[in-house]
Amino acid sequence: MRYGALIKLTITITILTASLQGKATTTVIYSAGDIENDTRFNDVIEILRTALEKTRSKYGDFECRPSESIVPKKRTIEELSRDTHSINIIWNPTSEELERKFAVIRIPLRKGLLGYRVALIRKEDQSKFDQVKSEADLRQFIIGQGIDWFDNSIYNAHKINVIQAPYAQLSKMLAGQRFDLFPRGIGEILGEYERFHATYPNLVIEKNLLLYYQFPYYFFFNQKDQQLKERIETGLQIMRKDGSFDGIFYKYNLAAIEKLNLKGRRLIKLSNPFVPKDTPTTDQSLWYTPLKP
């Protein structure tokens, strides 16, 4: 390399280094979950970290870590609304209320797959669910859900009975006949079955049904954290263009999509009357439809 070119390269590196050193480290704190060693959101955490990494050159270094303590879902929303910054990002199913209260990135983190549900049931009840063909048939059963989960209101809107309890107790309650089925996301159910099957051997994955309701799942921020929202949104757009967003989606979901035989199940659609009007439903690149040929 010529001496002049070497000098120019050295100056460029020095300027870039000085520029990065002049940027404050972005601190991102998310909920540690509502149970110990919660793995349900590993995909979302990887998306978050990747978005931060993709924007390091523009925005500088970052620290991304969970909150210091277990935080129930309802409290994460309360914490985000405060200025304490004990939590400064959450991921959640959307609603008109949330989109009014918080800054939102309307990129569905699981490409809409979270709205497709397969249930845990008691093994001896499979023959009952073999007869379920419609929403009306589904109303004969009681669904178990976590406290204040957003899809509770969807089931209630369809006059489907719901029992609410802390997430950690739901498998025990299902095994104990407190309710009849526990619908889970496609990316959740296999891991939960493995985790609870030894303790509750009468719990199995229902064989034939697939519930669906539109269920966008977004990142939300305090309205004062617009710079953090801008950084994450920039990173997500980079990921969508370079394929890394879809790469994470398939990494965590493809095996379950195939193993659960979604195309071979009877689909029961439930409308979601609470989907905000600004949901980007016409952009097909944002959504995954597992039942397409």
C-alpha positions, 0 to 999 in steps of 0.5 A: 500500500502506498504511503499516502493511501495508508495515511488516508486509511489511518485518518478514516479509521481515526475519525470513525473511532472518534465518532463511535467513542462520542456516542453514548451506549444504548441501554436496553432493559426488557422484562426477565419474564414471569417465571424463572428461566423463561425461554418463551421469548428467546426468538424475540430477544435474538431479534432485539439483539440483532437489531441493535448489532445491525445499527452499531456503526450508526448508533454506537455500542449497546447493553441489552439485558433483562430486568433485575427481577421477575415481572408479571406481564401486566406490570411490564406495561406499568413499568414502561409507562414510568420514567424510571427506565427499569424496563424500556422496551416490551413486546406484546400483542397490540391494541388500540390502547397500547398504540395510543399510550406507547410508541410502537413499531408495526413489524409483527415480530413473529410474522403473525404466527402467534395467532395460530394456536394448537392446544394442550389437552388431557389424553383421555379427551382427544375423542371429544375434540375429534368432534369439534368442527366449528366455533359453536362446537368449541363453546362446549369447552373451557379454555385456560389462559394467563391472567390479563392475556390479550387474547382473553378478550378475543375468546370472550367476544366469541362467548368462549368460556375462559379461566384465568390463572398465573402462567406457572399454574396452568399446566397443573390446572389442566391436568387437574381438570379445572379447564379443558384445553390450553391453546398455545402458540406454534413456537411455544407448545413443543417446548412446554409439552417437553417441560411439563410432560414428565410432571403431568403425563396425562397432558398431550398435544391435541391432534386435529385442531388449529385455532386462528385469530389475527394477533399482531405482536410488536415492540413498544416503547415509552413515548419519550424514548423515540431515539431507542425506537428509531434505532430498533426500527432501523435495525429491523428494516435492515434485518428484513432486507438482508434476510436475518429477520426471516432467518431467526423466524425459521430458526425458532419456528420451522421445526414446529410448523412441520412437526405439528402438521398445520396443513392437516388440521381443521382450522377454526377462525376467530375474528379479532375485533380489537385489531387496530385500524393501522395494522399493516395487513396489506403488506404480505411480506410482514406475515407468514401463512402456514396453510398456503400450498 
